[in-house]
Amino acid sequence: MGILLWLVITAGISVWNAYAVGRLWPEVKQMDFLTRATVVSGMVMSAIGFIWLFMIAEATILHAISPIYGTNEETGLREVIFDFNEKWMKLTFQLGYVATALPLLGSGLCIWAHSLVVAWRERTLVSGGIAAYNTWAQIHNTISVATHMPGFIGKIGEAIFKDLNKDKLMLIVVLLLTLTSIIGGTAVMWWIVASVAKKRETEMREEALAYAHTHEEKHN
């Protein structure tokens, strides 16, 4: 139940981030550097969420269909030819963590800095609360990465050098799963951003025409 709730929340946040970026994208060139960096950071955050959704889905499917048996041509006996067990699921998630941790911290840093600027400028309870939450989230994520990253990198390196010869197929599967998750998550994010941005551009043109028409009527 907990993992299902996390998946739903992650999907919702990722969709919202992509939607919000899409609404702002037509005007991104007119923004100051920090605001523009924050918009791009929203894209990164959205992509990371979708990447993890793809990764969990693909790993769960491969785990569910494992083990797969085949017949050994030399002995004629049935044997396991593919087994995406807990070991390879764990390695996949460790690799995914390593691949997304630094982009997560970088984008989080931009969002945190922007929230501080907004809080100082507006000095409201809401903006202050957002800045406080972003501060806590950035500290929490930084500590988490500093704690887990070295161990995960060590586990990945150990798996590559230890299992390269005997489990080459499974290592390739883990790498391909990670790569397809990154591509798939990024593609979904960009599709939402591009779709919303296109709709927003149409709205802006219509608003500009309506304003011009109203302005012309006032002068007439």
Backbone as CSV, one residue per row, in Angstrom:
resi,resn,N_x,N_y,N_z,CA_x,CA_y,CA_z,C_x,C_y,C_z
1,MET,0.837,-1.207,0.000,0.000,0.000,0.000,0.874,1.260,0.000
2,GLY,1.963,1.211,0.802,2.864,2.357,0.887,3.520,2.680,-0.433
3,ILE,4.010,1.634,-1.129,4.679,1.856,-2.413,3.699,2.349,-3.460
4,LEU,2.452,1.858,-3.404,1.429,2.314,-4.356,1.122,3.790,-4.146
5,LEU,1.019,4.210,-2.886,0.767,5.618,-2.584,1.930,6.479,-3.061
6,TRP,3.162,5.986,-2.859,4.344,6.725,-3.317,4.345,6.876,-4.827
7,LEU,3.954,5.823,-5.540,3.909,5.872,-6.997,2.880,6.890,-7.481
8,VAL,1.712,6.897,-6.839,0.648,7.830,-7.226,1.097,9.268,-6.976
9,ILE,1.695,9.519,-5.806,2.160,10.862,-5.468,3.268,11.303,-6.427
10,THR,4.212,10.395,-6.702,5.311,10.715,-7.616,4.787,11.037,-9.011
11,ALA,3.833,10.243,-9.488,3.251,10.496,-10.802,2.547,11.845,-10.831
12,GLY,1.786,12.147,-9.789,1.073,13.411,-9.734,2.003,14.611,-9.705
13,ILE,3.055,14.544,-8.889,4.018,15.646,-8.807,4.753,15.818,-10.132
14,SER,5.122,14.709,-10.761,5.855,14.777,-12.032,5.002,15.409,-13.124
15,VAL,3.739,15.011,-13.181,2.825,15.598,-14.174,2.634,17.089,-13.894
16,TRP,2.444,17.436,-12.629,2.237,18.844,-12.283,3.458,19.687,-12.627
17,ASN,4.663,19.187,-12.301,5.889,19.927,-12.614,6.017,20.163,-14.127
18,ALA,5.749,19.116,-14.914,5.833,19.251,-16.373,4.780,20.230,-16.883
19,TYR,3.581,20.169,-16.319,2.505,21.085,-16.724,2.878,22.527,-16.390
20,ALA,3.394,22.749,-15.169,3.761,24.102,-14.749,4.876,24.667,-15.621
21,VAL,5.857,23.823,-15.957,6.939,24.258,-16.842,6.395,24.598,-18.227
22,GLY,5.490,23.780,-18.725,4.895,24.025,-20.035,4.165,25.349,-20.102
23,ARG,3.482,25.729,-19.017,2.785,27.015,-18.980,3.758,28.196,-19.030
24,LEU,4.949,27.992,-18.481,5.940,29.069,-18.435,6.892,29.067,-19.629
25,TRP,6.970,27.933,-20.333,7.990,27.763,-21.359,7.961,28.825,-22.466
26,PRO,6.786,29.260,-22.956,6.788,30.265,-24.029,7.451,31.585,-23.628
27,GLU,7.544,31.857,-22.322,8.120,33.122,-21.863,9.491,32.946,-21.223
28,VAL,10.079,31.755,-21.359,11.318,31.470,-20.628,12.480,32.362,-21.067
29,LYS,12.506,32.769,-22.347,13.605,33.599,-22.841,13.575,35.010,-22.259
30,GLN,12.414,35.443,-21.786,12.299,36.779,-21.214,12.582,36.792,-19.711
31,MET,12.823,35.629,-19.120,13.031,35.533,-17.677,14.479,35.844,-17.302
32,ASP,14.677,36.227,-16.027,16.040,36.409,-15.533,16.689,35.040,-15.357
33,PHE,17.994,35.025,-15.138,18.753,33.776,-15.125,18.254,32.805,-14.056
34,LEU,18.032,33.284,-12.842,17.636,32.398,-11.751,16.261,31.797,-11.999
35,THR,15.321,32.610,-12.492,13.980,32.094,-12.782,14.032,31.067,-13.907
36,ARG,14.829,31.357,-14.940,14.980,30.416,-16.046,15.590,29.098,-15.559
37,ALA,16.600,29.200,-14.695,17.227,27.993,-14.136,16.236,27.207,-13.294
38,THR,15.345,27.911,-12.613,14.331,27.240,-11.797,13.326,26.500,-12.669
39,VAL,12.950,27.097,-13.789,12.043,26.437,-14.729,12.679,25.164,-15.283
40,VAL,13.949,25.258,-15.684,14.660,24.079,-16.178,14.777,23.030,-15.081
41,SER,14.975,23.476,-13.838,15.049,22.547,-12.710,13.734,21.807,-12.523
42,GLY,12.629,22.498,-12.788,11.330,21.834,-12.730,11.219,20.718,-13.753
43,MET,11.800,20.940,-14.936,11.839,19.900,-15.962,12.646,18.689,-15.473
44,VAL,13.789,18.975,-14.849,14.643,17.896,-14.341,13.921,17.094,-13.270
45,MET,13.271,17.788,-12.339,12.524,17.120,-11.273,11.415,16.245,-11.844
46,SER,10.710,16.761,-12.831,9.644,16.001,-13.471,10.202,14.758,-14.150
47,ALA,11.287,14.929,-14.889,11.906,13.802,-15.593,12.365,12.732,-14.619
48,ILE,12.969,13.135,-13.503,13.446,12.169,-12.511,12.284,11.351,-11.960
49,GLY,11.173,12.012,-11.693,9.998,11.276,-11.215,9.533,10.235,-12.219
50,PHE,9.420,10.629,-13.480,9.001,9.689,-14.517,10.033,8.575,-14.721
51,ILE,11.317,8.916,-14.605,12.371,7.901,-14.749,12.187,6.797,-13.709
52,TRP,11.919,7.190,-12.470,11.731,6.191,-11.421,10.450,5.379,-11.627
53,LEU,9.416,5.997,-12.151,8.196,5.248,-12.444,8.456,4.188,-13.516
54,PHE,9.178,4.570,-14.568,9.546,3.621,-15.609,10.423,2.515,-15.033
55,MET,11.411,2.886,-14.232,12.363,1.915,-13.704,11.684,0.890,-12.796
56,ILE,10.826,1.361,-11.916,10.115,0.456,-11.010,9.186,-0.465,-11.790
57,ALA,8.490,0.083,-12.788,7.572,-0.723,-13.591,8.324,-1.804,-14.369
58,GLU,9.404,-1.414,-15.035,10.173,-2.380,-15.827,10.806,-3.448,-14.947
59,ALA,11.393,-3.034,-13.823,12.032,-3.997,-12.917,11.007,-4.957,-12.320
60,THR,9.827,-4.435,-11.984,8.780,-5.288,-11.412,8.307,-6.328,-12.421
61,ILE,8.146,-5.912,-13.673,7.723,-6.851,-14.729,8.770,-7.940,-14.944
62,LEU,10.035,-7.547,-15.053,11.103,-8.530,-15.263,11.212,-9.487,-14.081
63,HIS,11.030,-8.973,-12.876,11.069,-9.827,-11.689,9.889,-10.805,-11.664
64,ALA,8.731,-10.321,-12.115,7.524,-11.157,-12.092,7.613,-12.327,-13.064
65,ILE,8.270,-12.141,-14.208,8.347,-13.217,-15.203,9.554,-14.131,-14.985
66,SER,10.358,-13.811,-13.992,11.548,-14.631,-13.699,11.202,-15.728,-12.680
67,PRO,11.912,-16.870,-12.747,12.967,-17.200,-13.713,12.392,-17.759,-15.017
68,ILE,13.166,-17.610,-16.079,12.804,-18.180,-17.371,13.740,-19.362,-17.645
69,TYR,13.130,-20.483,-18.035,13.908,-21.702,-18.251,14.107,-21.963,-19.746
70,GLY,15.195,-22.637,-20.040,15.487,-23.055,-21.406,16.181,-24.398,-21.376
71,THR,16.371,-24.986,-22.525,17.015,-26.298,-22.614,18.468,-26.140,-23.035
72,ASN,19.343,-26.755,-22.254,20.767,-26.742,-22.573,21.023,-27.646,-23.777
73,GLU,21.582,-27.080,-24.837,21.794,-27.851,-26.073,22.787,-28.993,-25.884
74,GLU,23.714,-28.839,-24.960,24.722,-29.879,-24.755,24.207,-31.018,-23.896
75,THR,23.513,-30.692,-22.800,23.044,-31.728,-21.871,21.601,-32.139,-22.118
76,GLY,20.825,-31.279,-22.778,19.412,-31.572,-22.995,18.559,-31.327,-21.766
77,LEU,19.140,-30.758,-20.720,18.414,-30.503,-19.481,17.887,-29.074,-19.441
78,ARG,16.772,-28.920,-18.716,16.219,-27.578,-18.529,17.031,-26.836,-17.477
79,GLU,17.317,-25.590,-17.741,18.065,-24.777,-16.795,17.602,-23.330,-16.888
80,VAL,17.926,-22.569,-15.847,17.541,-21.153,-15.807,18.427,-20.370,-16.771
81,ILE,17.786,-19.662,-17.706,18.547,-18.853,-18.664,18.386,-17.352,-18.392
82,PHE,17.397,-17.015,-17.555,17.172,-15.604,-17.219,16.502,-15.547,-15.863
83,ASP,17.101,-14.789,-14.925,16.525,-14.672,-13.587,16.802,-13.284,-13.023
84,PHE,15.841,-12.402,-13.197,15.959,-11.041,-12.682,15.471,-11.050,-11.225
85,ASN,16.326,-11.535,-10.344,15.945,-11.696,-8.947,16.190,-10.420,-8.138
86,GLU,16.048,-10.558,-6.800,16.183,-9.400,-5.926,17.550,-8.724,-6.050
87,LYS,18.592,-9.506,-6.295,19.939,-8.957,-6.432,20.014,-7.949,-7.574
88,TRP,19.405,-8.306,-8.717,19.479,-7.443,-9.891,18.507,-6.279,-9.788
89,MET,17.379,-6.480,-9.100,16.478,-5.351,-8.828,17.186,-4.304,-7.973
90,LYS,17.867,-4.775,-6.925,18.578,-3.865,-6.031,19.668,-3.115,-6.780
91,LEU,20.415,-3.820,-7.632,21.476,-3.175,-8.408,20.896,-2.140,-9.365
92,THR,19.752,-2.448,-9.956,19.084,-1.504,-10.864,18.716,-0.216,-10.141
93,PHE,18.121,-0.354,-8.966,17.715,0.830,-8.210,18.925,1.615,-7.693
94,GLN,20.001,0.909,-7.367,21.227,1.601,-6.963,21.809,2.400,-8.132
95,LEU,21.804,1.799,-9.308,22.297,2.502,-10.497,21.404,3.692,-10.833
96,GLY,20.097,3.505,-10.691,19.166,4.605,-10.926,19.378,5.741,-9.939
97,TYR,19.648,5.394,-8.700,19.916,6.418,-7.679,21.163,7.220,-8.038
98,VAL,22.225,6.522,-8.413,23.476,7.193,-8.776,23.275,8.093,-9.995
99,ALA,22.470,7.625,-10.967,22.257,8.380,-12.205,21.427,9.641,-11.989
100,THR,20.549,9.626,-10.985,19.631,10.756,-10.798,19.959,11.638,-9.598
101,ALA,20.877,11.206,-8.743,21.136,11.939,-7.496,21.693,13.337,-7.737
102,LEU,22.722,13.444,-8.563,23.344,14.755,-8.798,22.405,15.723,-9.530
103,PRO,21.685,15.277,-10.591,20.684,16.178,-11.199,19.612,16.621,-10.198
104,LEU,19.238,15.709,-9.286,18.253,16.051,-8.259,18.782,17.141,-7.339
105,LEU,20.033,16.995,-6.898,20.617,17.996,-6.013,20.798,19.334,-6.729
106,GLY,21.257,19.298,-7.988,21.468,20.531,-8.737,20.189,21.301,-8.964
107,SER,19.149,20.597,-9.386,17.871,21.264,-9.626,17.255,21.729,-8.313
108,GLY,17.417,20.918,-7.264,16.909,21.317,-5.951,17.581,22.579,-5.436
109,LEU,18.872,22.725,-5.730,19.614,23.911,-5.313,19.057,25.169,-5.985
110,CYS,18.747,25.065,-7.282,18.171,26.210,-8.010,16.804,26.580,-7.453
111,ILE,15.964,25.566,-7.212,14.618,25.818,-6.686,14.696,26.415,-5.287
112,TRP,15.627,25.917,-4.473,15.811,26.456,-3.118,16.237,27.923,-3.168
113,ALA,17.227,28.235,-4.016,17.717,29.612,-4.125,16.609,30.549,-4.596
114,HIS,15.822,30.108,-5.569,14.730,30.940,-6.082,13.673,31.168,-5.011
115,SER,13.383,30.142,-4.215,12.372,30.293,-3.161,12.842,31.271,-2.080
116,LEU,14.156,31.309,-1.819,14.684,32.277,-0.859,14.523,33.710,-1.385
117,VAL,14.803,33.894,-2.669,14.654,35.220,-3.278,13.195,35.670,-3.216
118,VAL,12.284,34.765,-3.554,10.851,35.093,-3.522,10.400,35.406,-2.098
119,ALA,10.870,34.606,-1.135,10.489,34.825,0.265,10.989,36.186,0.763
120,TRP,12.202,36.557,0.383,12.749,37.855,0.788,11.995,39.007,0.122
121,ARG,11.596,38.797,-1.131,10.911,39.846,-1.879,9.476,40.030,-1.395
122,GLU,8.753,38.924,-1.176,7.337,39.013,-0.827,7.109,39.120,0.682
123,ARG,7.932,38.401,1.452,7.835,38.400,2.915,6.428,38.064,3.397
124,THR,5.897,36.965,2.855,4.591,36.468,3.275,4.764,35.117,3.957
125,LEU,3.713,34.687,4.645,3.762,33.407,5.352,3.923,32.246,4.376
126,VAL,3.228,32.334,3.251,3.283,31.252,2.266,4.672,31.134,1.649
127,SER,5.209,32.262,1.177,6.536,32.233,0.549,7.608,31.820,1.552
128,GLY,7.457,32.259,2.798,8.402,31.864,3.836,8.318,30.378,4.143
129,GLY,7.087,29.859,4.162,6.902,28.423,4.403,7.494,27.574,3.285
130,ILE,7.310,28.035,2.038,7.877,27.311,0.893,9.404,27.306,0.963
131,ALA,9.981,28.455,1.303,11.437,28.548,1.419,11.953,27.655,2.540
132,ALA,11.226,27.610,3.644,11.631,26.761,4.770,11.581,25.287,4.378
133,TYR,10.501,24.897,3.698,10.390,23.498,3.260,11.498,23.141,2.276
134,ASN,11.763,24.025,1.310,12.819,23.767,0.325,14.192,23.680,0.990
135,THR,14.394,24.475,2.038,15.651,24.394,2.785,15.802,23.033,3.440
136,TRP,14.734,22.586,4.099,14.766,21.263,4.744,14.976,20.162,3.707
137,ALA,14.254,20.244,2.577,14.353,19.212,1.540,15.756,19.146,0.949
138,GLN,16.370,20.318,0.722,17.712,20.347,0.140,18.740,19.768,1.110
139,ILE,18.630,20.111,2.389,19.547,19.554,3.392,19.357,18.040,3.501
140,HIS,18.095,17.604,3.540,17.787,16.176,3.643,18.335,15.405,2.448
141,ASN,18.115,15.923,1.247,18.590,15.241,0.035,20.110,15.213,-0.033
142,THR,20.744,16.302,0.369,22.213,16.356,0.343,22.809,15.331,1.302
143,ILE,22.260,15.254,2.513,22.737,14.267,3.487,22.502,12.850,2.982
144,SER,21.326,12.625,2.379,20.992,11.296,1.854,21.966,10.866,0.763
145,VAL,22.264,11.785,-0.164,23.193,11.458,-1.247,24.592,11.207,-0.699
146,ALA,25.043,12.063,0.225,26.370,11.893,0.816,26.473,10.574,1.580
147,THR,25.357,10.124,2.148,25.358,8.884,2.932,25.328,7.645,2.052
148,HIS,24.487,7.673,1.006,24.249,6.462,0.214,25.086,6.344,-1.056
149,MET,25.445,7.469,-1.653,26.131,7.431,-2.943,27.434,6.618,-2.931
150,PRO,28.348,6.841,-1.979,29.600,6.070,-2.004,29.371,4.564,-1.943
151,GLY,28.450,4.133,-1.077,28.162,2.708,-0.962,27.557,2.129,-2.228
152,PHE,26.650,2.870,-2.841,26.010,2.403,-4.076,27.025,2.304,-5.219
153,ILE,27.907,3.303,-5.316,28.937,3.262,-6.356,29.843,2.054,-6.143
154,GLY,30.171,1.786,-4.876,30.988,0.613,-4.565,30.302,-0.685,-4.953
155,LYS,29.001,-0.795,-4.675,28.236,-1.998,-5.019,28.162,-2.182,-6.533
156,ILE,27.972,-1.080,-7.251,27.902,-1.162,-8.713,29.246,-1.598,-9.286
157,GLY,30.319,-0.996,-8.798,31.652,-1.383,-9.255,31.967,-2.832,-8.945
158,GLU,31.579,-3.275,-7.755,31.809,-4.670,-7.362,31.042,-5.623,-8.278
159,ALA,29.802,-5.263,-8.597,28.988,-6.121,-9.464,29.584,-6.213,-10.861
160,ILE,30.071,-5.077,-11.369,30.645,-5.068,-12.722,31.892,-5.940,-12.790
161,PHE,32.805,-5.768,-11.843,34.069,-6.494,-11.903,33.927,-7.949,-11.439
162,LYS,32.974,-8.193,-10.553,32.806,-9.541,-10.018,31.936,-10.412,-10.910
163,ASP,30.883,-9.825,-11.486,29.897,-10.615,-12.225,29.976,-10.438,-13.729
164,LEU,30.981,-9.709,-14.212,31.045,-9.396,-15.640,31.118,-10.656,-16.496
165,ASN,31.880,-11.643,-16.072,32.058,-12.855,-16.869,30.899,-13.830,-16.720
166,LYS,30.479,-14.090,-15.487,29.457,-15.117,-15.277,28.025,-14.604,-15.448
167,ASP,27.813,-13.304,-15.272,26.458,-12.757,-15.369,26.409,-11.567,-16.327
168,LYS,27.104,-11.679,-17.447,27.171,-10.572,-18.400,25.777,-10.190,-18.906
169,LEU,24.931,-11.203,-19.169,23.578,-10.932,-19.670,22.792,-10.074,-18.696
170,MET,22.844,-10.394,-17.408,22.058,-9.664,-16.422,22.585,-8.243,-16.240
171,LEU,23.894,-8.067,-16.328,24.450,-6.719,-16.248,23.988,-5.871,-17.431
172,ILE,23.937,-6.478,-18.609,23.447,-5.765,-19.793,21.982,-5.387,-19.618
173,VAL,21.194,-6.311,-19.045,19.775,-6.045,-18.797,19.614,-4.865,-17.840
174,VAL,20.416,-4.855,-16.773,20.345,-3.752,-15.801,20.682,-2.422,-16.471
175,LEU,21.723,-2.392,-17.280,22.122,-1.168,-17.973,21.050,-0.712,-18.959
176,LEU,20.491,-1.665,-19.714,19.447,-1.322,-20.683,18.187,-0.836,-19.984
177,LEU,17.846,-1.471,-18.860,16.659,-1.054,-18.107,16.831,0.380,-17.610
178,THR,18.016,0.681,-17.094,18.289,2.038,-16.614,18.243,3.045,-17.759
179,LEU,18.857,2.685,-18.866,18.900,3.584,-20.026,17.507,3.839,-20.585
180,THR,16.703,2.787,-20.752,15.342,2.964,-21.293,14.468,3.756,-20.330
181,SER,14.714,3.609,-19.030,13.951,4.384,-18.047,14.282,5.868,-18.158
182,ILE,15.573,6.179,-18.328,15.992,7.574,-18.476,15.399,8.179,-19.746
183,ILE,15.485,7.426,-20.846,14.942,7.920,-22.119,13.426,8.070,-22.035
184,GLY,12.759,7.045,-21.503,11.297,7.072,-21.405,10.795,8.178,-20.497
185,GLY,11.408,8.318,-19.312,10.991,9.359,-18.378,11.187,10.749,-18.928
186,THR,12.333,10.962,-19.585,12.615,12.267,-20.185,11.660,12.561,-21.337
187,ALA,11.345,11.532,-22.126,10.441,11.715,-23.269,9.030,12.088,-22.806
188,VAL,8.541,11.427,-21.764,7.202,11.729,-21.249,7.154,13.156,-20.702
189,MET,8.202,13.520,-19.948,8.264,14.890,-19.420,8.209,15.905,-20.549
190,TRP,9.044,15.705,-21.579,9.117,16.676,-22.667,7.825,16.711,-23.469
191,TRP,7.165,15.575,-23.635,5.891,15.535,-24.356,4.848,16.390,-23.642
192,ILE,4.785,16.273,-22.304,3.825,17.071,-21.543,4.182,18.554,-21.633
193,VAL,5.464,18.881,-21.441,5.904,20.277,-21.514,5.588,20.869,-22.884
194,ALA,5.934,20.152,-23.950,5.723,20.662,-25.307,4.237,20.830,-25.613
195,SER,3.420,19.873,-25.179,1.971,19.947,-25.427,1.347,21.139,-24.716
196,VAL,1.700,21.307,-23.440,1.150,22.420,-22.663,1.666,23.755,-23.194
197,ALA,2.965,23.798,-23.560,3.553,25.034,-24.087,2.879,25.453,-25.389
198,LYS,2.582,24.487,-26.241,1.915,24.791,-27.506,0.522,25.373,-27.258
199,LYS,-0.192,24.781,-26.308,-1.518,25.283,-25.971,-1.424,26.681,-25.370
200,ARG,-0.407,26.893,-24.534,-0.218,28.205,-23.905,0.121,29.267,-24.942
201,GLU,0.937,28.932,-25.930,1.275,29.873,-26.999,0.029,30.296,-27.765
202,THR,-0.872,29.344,-28.015,-2.131,29.656,-28.688,-2.965,30.610,-27.844
203,GLU,-3.025,30.338,-26.530,-3.775,31.209,-25.626,-3.190,32.618,-25.610
204,MET,-1.862,32.714,-25.609,-1.206,34.028,-25.583,-1.489,34.818,-26.852
205,ARG,-1.507,34.128,-27.996,-1.835,34.808,-29.255,-3.269,35.310,-29.245
206,GLU,-4.174,34.487,-28.743,-5.581,34.880,-28.671,-5.765,36.054,-27.710
207,GLU,-5.042,36.016,-26.579,-5.123,37.113,-25.615,-4.576,38.403,-26.217
208,ALA,-3.494,38.282,-26.986,-2.902,39.463,-27.620,-3.847,40.054,-28.661
209,LEU,-4.497,39.196,-29.446,-5.445,39.666,-30.448,-6.649,40.323,-29.787
210,ALA,-7.134,39.718,-28.699,-8.287,40.276,-27.990,-7.937,41.632,-27.392
211,TYR,-6.740,41.749,-26.844,-6.299,43.030,-26.265,-6.178,44.094,-27.349
212,ALA,-5.592,43.701,-28.499,-5.431,44.649,-29.600,-6.788,45.110,-30.116
213,HIS,-7.735,44.165,-30.199,-9.075,44.493,-30.684,-9.770,45.456,-29.718
214,THR,-9.644,45.154,-28.411,-10.269,46.025,-27.398,-9.633,47.409,-27.413
215,HIS,-8.325,47.459,-27.539,-7.600,48.738,-27.565,-8.003,49.557,-28.781
216,GLU,-8.195,48.886,-29.900,-8.602,49.575,-31.123,-9.997,50.129,-31.011
217,GLU,-10.913,49.375,-30.363,-12.288,49.841,-30.202,-12.355,51.086,-29.302
218,LYS,-11.482,51.107,-28.285,-11.473,52.261,-27.367,-11.034,53.526,-28.091
219,HIS,-10.090,53.388,-29.018,-9.609,54.560,-29.756,-10.611,54.993,-30.830
220,ASN,-11.443,54.070,-31.270,-12.443,54.407,-32.264,-13.698,54.966,-31.570
